[in-house]
Amino acid sequence: MTTGLFALLLLQAAGAPLDEGVLVVRVDTLEVARESFRISHGRLSRGEAGWTLATTIRYDRARPVIVLAPILEVNGDTLPATLQYDVADPRQPSRILGELGRGRFTVRLVARATERAREFATGRRTVVLDDSVFALYVFAAWQAASEPAAPCGATRSKSATSAQRPRRSITTRPACDTSRWKANRAPCTCGWMTRVG
């Protein structure tokens, strides 16, 4: 009995998976990419408790084949803590590293002949996104679902950082078309969406 509990404790400390799966990216009916992901809860590399998302997406329909492999750690406050993002592109392989600091998230891009760094201000609700890696959007969904929806037409803002294209241009708008939505014969409420880029 004690051995079984000890083994269970070790699995939980190592970060037992909460969810894992495969996402298939299609253009019409043609498969262009496949993404495998795993979300686990446990101790992060900095020693605090949080979640780790490890995902690998392979775009192999066109040549050259490109593989994107981010590992994102999110702390207990759902802020991105660390990021390691490997881009396996035969033309320009690179690694993107990110780390949470006091009031900022620092992103460093390391490639063959270049190295760049940029800092982004963080707020209460900050997420790291990439339009080519879809599992990263799970943290944006967690934050969007953690507060009540705004009345239709109202907007709220969220801070987002794009991992591959480090720039900050934020647009906020309602996330639904108010002319078609009714829920239980009541006026609609809708969420909000923020787009970076």
Buried (B, 14 or more C-beta within 10 A) or exposed (E): EEEEEEEEEEEEEEBEBEEEEEBEBEEEEEEBBBBBBBBBBBBBEEEEEBBBBBBBBBBEEEEEEBBBBBBBBBBEEBBBBBBBBBBBBEEEBBBBBBBBEEEBBBBBBEBEEEEEEBEBEBEEBBBBBBBBBBBBBBBBEBBBEEEEBBEBEEEBEBBBBBBBEBEEEEEEEBBBEBEEEEEEEEEBBBBBBBEBE
